[in-house]
């Protein structure tokens, strides 16, 4: 494979042009071909399930780049969370407060990462494993090639086989999104994956087996992307409650940090090695990929470049539960998607509750959940409440 010593810039107006970019020379000098970006989302993958034992391929990938230990999703629902990833916008801004099967679809007026790179002549492919990640929610906007099951989910091997075949056919710059659904319930890992994480019959063991399975199946695609010198970004749309709080095993009806914190790994040419502890989120991913590729940013997003500086960080993260369930959250209004928990997690001070009455619910349980992540429970009143209100996360 051709190895370029310069930074290649691909544009529609000038066709293929060679541009010496001193700023990106370090990033580009190791790239073996035209630029590529691989985005992997592992559905329902918890932030505390990235390790040498559970995810050997991703652990190894993380050792070559950056692992973010304080990364967040704005909502525990697949379609809405991915909409934030691809637009750089929060749910009140892009309008998705639920999944596609709840009737939500991203408006075409919103600009996406795929549209932005496509406008610069990049090939774009989306290969997903579940219906909520499919095109019906508008998530495939800007992807020339789009592949999803018509309902439910499909085997990860099938999705990744299609994705890898597509990648193998690319000779110019490319953006590939692959979504896998293994850790999403029901948990039914292959026997070998279950054995690899110590076996067991309970839900926790089988969930761990599913995480290992996703990692194993992703190994080949990651290796191919690495061989092509791609930027690789791996994350989750949300985590999963393992009965740490009431409402048992689920992610849709919770604003717990167990659900809203996600793993995030970025690796590739020019990406430094190390860990990052600053507060970041899914809304930063599109901007980071575009900045790495030297392409124009998305409009309307206030995202961070996750590869800039020593430790990029936000002062707070605003989020919401996916659905309202009064059994899980006393006081939430089951009448609509807007009547649900909204919370602000502050970087320095722990949890700030936005929704009045939320504090009645399991404050001790929340404190325990936060403690698992080294976050203290903070006073309810947040200095960022005005900002949260402006973002639509607080009732007027
Ligand atoms: Zn999901």
Boltz pocket constraint, residues with backbone or C-beta under 6 A from the ligand:
constraints:
  - pocket:
      binder: B
      contacts: [[A, 43], [A, 44], [A, 76], [A, 77], [A, 78], [A, 79], [A, 237], [A, 238]]
      max_distance: 6.0
